[in-house]
Amino acid sequence: MSEDSKKNKKETPPKPEMPVPGGNNKPFKFGFNWVYALVFFVLIFYFFSSTTAERNKEVGWTEFRHLAENNTFSKMQVNMTENKVIATVKKENLITIFGTDSLPAPGPFSMQSNDATVSVIIPSADKFSDYYDRWVNEYKIDSTISYSEGNSRLWSLIINIVPFAILIFVWVWLLRKSTGGVGGPFGVGRTKAQLYDKTTQAKKVTFKDVAGLAEAKQEVEEIVDFLKNPKKYTDLGAKIPKGALLVGPPGTGKTLLAKAVAGEANVPFFSLSGSDFVEMFVGVGASRVRDLFRQAKEKAPCIIFIDEIDAVGRARNRNPNFGANDERESTLNQLLTEMDGFASNSGVIILAATNRVDILDKALLRAGRFDRQINVDLPELNERKEIFNVHLKNIKLGQDVNTEFLARQTPGFSGADIANVCNEAALIAARNGKEAVQKDDFMNAVDRIVGGLEKKSKVTTEGERKTIAIHEAGHATLSWMLEHANPLVKVTIVPRGKALGAAWYMPEERQITTYEQLQDELCATLGGRAAEDIVTGKISTGAANDLEKVTKQAYAMVAYYGMSPNLQNLNYYDASGQDWGFTKPYSDQTAKLIDDEVKRIINEQYERAKRILRENKDKHSELASFLLEKEVIYADDLERIFGERKWVSRSQEILAEQGLANEETAHELSENQENKEENK
């Protein structure tokens, strides 16, 4: 065949292998790990195969001479250096010396021979030579003799130690190979941080995905801007903070902010939890800290994010003999040294998050380690609206949904809570077979999260239902009649969670609260117990939660806010979070005065609640009867019974606007329906 024909001939591609049905079609790869395993098992096999039965017997000179005279040995080797003779026993004489006619054969890798020997210490080689000549002449022995000057003890030592040395060397080498040369056995000391960079982030989270948190975003955006445009700051002599600590309640978006930083910075981003440093092995935590910062310095500039840093950054115990944890403290000491120690740590920025900043070590919080503490608080009204808008993007909403109303209905909710509300509302709408998520679905979702699951199947007697209705009607009446009480949204006597009944309000967004507002809130909270006392003449355990709230609030008014005329301008609260230890910052006489003032405030508001209920006894009774009949009533029902509320708050304006919007929507829907019918 010519060369041209060879060039023009098309090579036929090999046929692909048919996959085995139901089997593992992944091709087998013979890597170096199999070689390491093979070497390891060969050494183990050699070790066990060389430890066969004993084939050498040490005897005394008299016994040896007797055996030699009987022509027991086939050959004798004299070691002139150690003055020792090793004689090989003939096979027919094995039973005489060893008690058996055969011995186990050595392993295939054993360096020992298959001969049985007898050894004896001799005075000297010359003296033994004379004995050998006499044995040959007198007893006609046929044993051969040889002389050597080798150091057999050293050779025996080498034979016994070298296999163990090779085994240990290979084992250590395999461990270091598997761990990259660091981290100890099985990589236990290596950091567990996950590295994110341009190639590993498939779907990046940016600052646009973080709703609210305007001040916190501004702080971290400055860090990101420094990494992108360092010359802008260094020309003015400025230095970027070495660390920033995100502080706030759970669910407020601290980790989400860190994800946004990872998505925006375009630099290597190490992410791990504080608990990743903690292990049961001594020294592992400090080793992981060193390995983390070693990798970070290699990839500088970069960012390290430590979530829940309180797991490793808890304040060190002042008394080392009382509940100390040396491993955790050594890990913390290593972290402090790496963050700002003797060695330079330029180009590595530390981000950390915690909701327990009060228990962190003071050395960890100082400038130079965490230069900034960024507060990520619970979202306010406008921030909750932004968060709702983010989470409602992918939800099919009904026309009666208003984010302003939802934001006002969820005071104290974190970003995680709001995401949960949106998801629960969608689940409730899908469960009921709706085509869109409506306002009542969101209300039911809020009720579900705040109060728990509705339990219509819980068995209650008629008397209990009547008492619950009277109790909840008391709350509703006082909230409608008091100026600073939160306006009512809904009252129900359907059991939900642990509560047998509940009333939902729309709280006002306040930055400060006056004494009069606190009084009205106390009075409205005590309305349930007061209604039971007036109508039935008995009190029940149903007010336990109400009494807990008013007791704490009254105690705060006296001991924290200085609102008692007998304890004016005094505050017994420790803002550092360490409390007062085992002692109180006031005397027993002051403690009694605080108790008396708390009792006075609660009793005054309780009598006030009973007075208002007596003045509106008929309307309260009508409301309780209506609640027994309907089980759930709304603010419109209270307005029908009590008339228009005197004090109109912004929350009520929102409710009115929501009602007006619903009427307009209903009117538009009816007009559209009429137009469709006319067109038909």
Rosetta blueprint (number, residue, H / E / L):
1 M L
2 S L
3 E H
4 D H
5 S H
6 K H
7 K H
8 N H
9 K L
10 K L
11 E L
12 T L
13 P L
14 P L
15 K L
16 P L
17 E L
18 M L
19 P L
20 V L
21 P L
22 G L
23 G L
24 N L
25 N L
26 K L
27 P L
28 F L
29 K L
30 F L
31 G L
32 F H
33 N H
34 W H
35 V H
36 Y H
37 A H
38 L H
39 V H
40 F H
41 F H
42 V H
43 L H
44 I H
45 F H
46 Y H
47 F H
48 F H
49 S H
50 S L
51 T L
52 T L
53 A L
54 E L
55 R L
56 N E
57 K E
58 E E
59 V L
60 G L
61 W H
62 T H
63 E H
64 F H
65 R H
66 H H
67 L H
68 A H
69 E H
70 N L
71 N L
72 T L
73 F E
74 S E
75 K E
76 M E
77 Q E
78 V E
79 N E
80 M L
81 T L
82 E L
83 N L
84 K E
85 V E
86 I E
87 A E
88 T E
89 V E
90 K L
91 K H
92 E H
93 N H
94 L H
95 I H
96 T H
97 I H
98 F H
99 G L
100 T L
101 D L
102 S L
103 L L
104 P L
105 A L
106 P L
107 G L
108 P L
109 F L
110 S L
111 M L
112 Q L
113 S L
114 N L
115 D L
116 A L
117 T E
118 V E
119 S E
120 V E
121 I E
122 I L
123 P L
124 S L
125 A H
126 D H
127 K H
128 F H
129 S H
130 D H
131 Y H
132 Y H
133 D H
134 R H
135 W H
136 V H
137 N H
138 E H
139 Y H
140 K L
141 I L
142 D L
143 S L
144 T E
145 I E
146 S E
147 Y E
148 S E
149 E L
150 G L
151 N L
152 S H
153 R H
154 L H
155 W H
156 S H
157 L H
158 I H
159 I H
160 N H
161 I H
162 V H
163 P H
164 F H
165 A H
166 I H
167 L H
168 I H
169 F H
170 V H
171 W H
172 V H
173 W H
174 L H
175 L H
176 R H
177 K H
178 S H
179 T H
180 G L
181 G L
182 V L
183 G L
184 G L
185 P H
186 F H
187 G H
188 V L
189 G L
190 R L
191 T L
192 K L
193 A L
194 Q E
195 L E
196 Y E
197 D L
198 K L
199 T L
200 T L
201 Q L
202 A L
203 K L
204 K L
205 V L
206 T L
207 F H
208 K H
209 D H
210 V L
211 A L
212 G L
213 L L
214 A H
215 E H
216 A H
217 K H
218 Q H
219 E H
220 V H
221 E H
222 E H
223 I H
224 V H
225 D H
226 F H
227 L H
228 K H
229 N L
230 P H
231 K H
232 K H
233 Y H
234 T H
235 D L
236 L L
237 G L
238 A L
239 K L
240 I L
241 P L
242 K L
243 G E
244 A E
245 L E
246 L E
247 V E
248 G L
249 P L
250 P L
251 G L
252 T L
253 G L
254 K H
255 T H
256 L H
257 L H
258 A H
259 K H
260 A H
261 V H
262 A H
263 G H
264 E H
265 A H
266 N L
267 V L
268 P L
269 F E
270 F E
271 S E
272 L E
273 S E
274 G H
275 S H
276 D H
277 F H
278 V L
279 E L
280 M L
281 F L
282 V L
283 G L
284 V H
285 G H
286 A H
287 S H
288 R H
289 V H
290 R H
291 D H
292 L H
293 F H
294 R H
295 Q H
296 A H
297 K H
298 E H
299 K L
300 A L
301 P L
302 C E
303 I E
304 I E
305 F E
306 I E
307 D E
308 E L
309 I L
310 D H
311 A H
312 V H
313 G H
314 R E
315 A L
316 R L
317 N L
318 R L
319 N L
320 P L
321 N L
322 F L
323 G L
324 A L
325 N L
326 D H
327 E H
328 R H
329 E H
330 S H
331 T H
332 L H
333 N H
334 Q H
335 L H
336 L H
337 T H
338 E H
339 M H
340 D L
341 G L
342 F L
343 A L
344 S L
345 N L
346 S L
347 G L
348 V E
349 I E
350 I E
351 L E
352 A E
353 A E
354 T E
355 N L
356 R L
357 V H
358 D H
359 I H
360 L E
361 D L
362 K H
363 A H
364 L H
365 L H
366 R L
367 A L
368 G L
369 R L
370 F L
371 D L
372 R E
373 Q E
374 I E
375 N E
376 V L
377 D L
378 L L
379 P L
380 E L
381 L H
382 N H
383 E H
384 R H
385 K H
386 E H
387 I H
388 F H
389 N H
390 V H
391 H H
392 L L
393 K L
394 N L
395 I L
396 K L
397 L E
398 G L
399 Q L
400 D L
401 V L
402 N L
403 T H
404 E H
405 F H
406 L H
407 A H
408 R H
409 Q L
410 T L
411 P L
412 G L
413 F L
414 S L
415 G H
416 A H
417 D H
418 I H
419 A H
420 N H
421 V H
422 C H
423 N H
424 E H
425 A H
426 A H
427 L H
428 I H
429 A H
430 A H
431 R H
432 N L
433 G L
434 K L
435 E L
436 A L
437 V E
438 Q L
439 K H
440 D H
441 D H
442 F H
443 M H
444 N H
445 A H
446 V H
447 D H
448 R H
449 I H
450 V H
451 G H
452 G L
453 L L
454 E E
455 K L
456 K L
457 S L
458 K L
459 V L
460 T L
461 T L
462 E H
463 G H
464 E H
465 R H
466 K H
467 T H
468 I H
469 A H
470 I H
471 H H
472 E H
473 A H
474 G H
475 H H
476 A H
477 T H
478 L H
479 S H
480 W H
481 M H
482 L L
483 E L
484 H L
485 A L
486 N L
487 P L
488 L E
489 V E
490 K E
491 V E
492 T E
493 I L
494 V L
495 P L
496 R E
497 G L
498 K L
499 A E
500 L L
501 G L
502 A E
503 A E
504 W E
505 Y E
506 M L
507 P L
508 E L
509 E L
510 R L
511 Q L
512 I L
513 T L
514 T L
515 Y H
516 E H
517 Q H
518 L H
519 Q H
520 D H
521 E H
522 L H
523 C H
524 A H
525 T H
526 L L
527 G H
528 G H
529 R H
530 A H
531 A H
532 E H
533 D H
534 I H
535 V H
536 T L
537 G L
538 K L
539 I L
540 S L
541 T H
542 G H
543 A H
544 A H
545 N H
546 D H
547 L H
548 E H
549 K H
550 V H
551 T H
552 K H
553 Q H
554 A H
555 Y H
556 A H
557 M H
558 V H
559 A H
560 Y L
561 Y L
562 G L
563 M E
564 S E
565 P L
566 N L
567 L E
568 Q E
569 N L
570 L L
571 N L
572 Y L
573 Y L
574 D L
575 A L
576 S L
577 G L
578 Q L
579 D L
580 W L
581 G L
582 F L
583 T L
584 K L
585 P L
586 Y L
587 S L
588 D H
589 Q H
590 T H
591 A H
592 K H
593 L H
594 I H
595 D H
596 D H
597 E H
598 V H
599 K H
600 R H
601 I H
602 I H
603 N H
604 E H
605 Q H
606 Y H
607 E H
608 R H
609 A H
610 K H
611 R H
612 I H
613 L H
614 R H
615 E H
616 N L
617 K H
618 D H
619 K H
620 H H
621 S H
622 E H
623 L H
624 A H
625 S H
626 F H
627 L H
628 L H
629 E H
630 K H
631 E L
632 V E
633 I E
634 Y E
635 A H
636 D H
637 D H
638 L H
639 E H
640 R H
641 I H
642 F H
643 G L
644 E L
645 R L
646 K L
647 W L
648 V L
649 S L
650 R H
651 S H
652 Q H
653 E H
654 I H
655 L H
656 A H
657 E H
658 Q H
659 G H
660 L H
661 A H
662 N H
663 E H
664 E H
665 T H
666 A H
667 H H
668 E H
669 L H
670 S H
671 E H
672 N H
673 Q H
674 E H
675 N H
676 K H
677 E H
678 E H
679 N H
680 K L
